[in-house]
């Protein structure tokens, strides 16, 4: 059977590509504008992604079966909305640069008409602007002729990290599809830690004291903010792209020492990347890249279900669950 093909938009460091390749599909085009992400992508996939998707015509994009896109989430995330409000910048679709990138996906879907797509974004996309943003997305995708399914999934079923993201799958034909059954969480933080860690990852006395005072100040005000000392037999908070700043959301306890940050390799493992995945940028860039990526084994499980649906094409008996407009 000829493998199904896909394109990798807003590719980052290639988490979605890796997942779909592992599931048996073949990448025919990728696009990523960040030059440091491009470096990591090229080191691991032996090809340099095309640049800014807004500058690429659909004629330059090859025919493909599946479109993949983890389109920028900052305009829709809780943190992103708060930040943009504080700066007086519009968010969601009104964001001056990132919000309109969804319509680049729409442009390509309209012109190329792939058999399926998978989009990934933050959980808050579903509730942004009192649900209006998501209803617009649903309506547009339906108007393009796609039957859509969506689900918020916590990656803790695949890695020792609580990370809720919404996945939207779409199909040109009304075929049966279901998101994968989720395994009982089985990995713990201790399973992804390196045996030897350089001293530079241990927090300095100054930074550790600052984090403790900052947390205490917020507790006194009744706020919930604070650093996160990890239970090694449990799970971490969500790894974010800002982890490079102080690592406060995920700190590893140490005996008779200040806690430490995760290493870049531990971040890679926390996102489900294999140890064969090359980290070729600075620690700061690596933290940003893994914090912005997807959890590979979770996407791989979804990929298997999408490929299975496309290969078997069992027609739907009902379309009630598709939220058609």
C-alpha positions, 0 to 999 in steps of 0.5 A: 500500500502506498503511504499517505502523504502530508505537509507540515505547517508551522512545523516548529522542530517537527514533532507532528512530522515525527509522529506521522512518520512513525505512524507510516505517512510520508512528508512532502513539504514543511514550513517554519519561519523561525530560523532556530527551529529551522536549524533543529528541524534540518538537523533531524530531518535532513531538509530545511523547511520553507519559510514564512507560509504567508509568502508561499503560494499554493502552487509551491505546495505539492499535492498531499493527503493530509495537512498538519498544523499546530498553528500559533496558539499565543493569541488564544491561550490564557497566558497569551490573552492576559499578556496581550490585554496588558500590552493593549494588543488585540488577541484571537483572530484580531491579533495583528500577526499570529491570529490571522495565520489560521486563514493561511490554513484555510487558503491551503485547504481551499486550494489543495483539498487534501483528504484530511487535516489535523490541527492542534492548539491550546485548550483555551481555543474552545472557550476564547471570546465566549466560544465565538472563535471556535464556532467561526473555525468550525463554520469555516472548516465545514464550509470548506466541505470537511467533516470535523471531530475535536477533542481536548486531550491531556498528554499525561496519558503518554508522558509524565506531564499534564498538558491539555491541548485541543486536536481538530481532525477533518475529513473530506469524506464522511468516514468513521473516525474516533480519537484514540483510547487513552492508556492509563498514565504509566510514566513518572517524572523519575523515568525521564531524568538523566543520571548525571546533570551539570551543576549549571542547572541547579538554581543559584541561591539568589534565584531560589530565594527570589522564587520563594519570596515571589511565591510568598508575596502572591500567597499573601495576596490570595493568588495561586502563583508559585514555583512547582517542586515536582513529585518524582513519582508524579507528573509535571505541570505544562512545559511552556516556551518561557521555561528558559526564564527561570524554570519555576513551573517544573523544578526537580528536588535535590538532596542538600541542594537547591532544586534544579531545572530540567535539562534540554534532554529531559524536556525532550523526553517530557515531550516524548521525543526519542533520545536520538533526536538531535539538540543542536541549539543553545539551552535557551532555544531548546527550552523554547522549542520543546515548550512550543512543540507537541507530545510526539506519542500522543500525536502518533496515536492520533496519526494511526487513527487518521491513517486507519480511517483514510485507508478503510474509509468506512462510511458514517452511519450518522453525521450528528456528532460532526457539528455541521453548520 
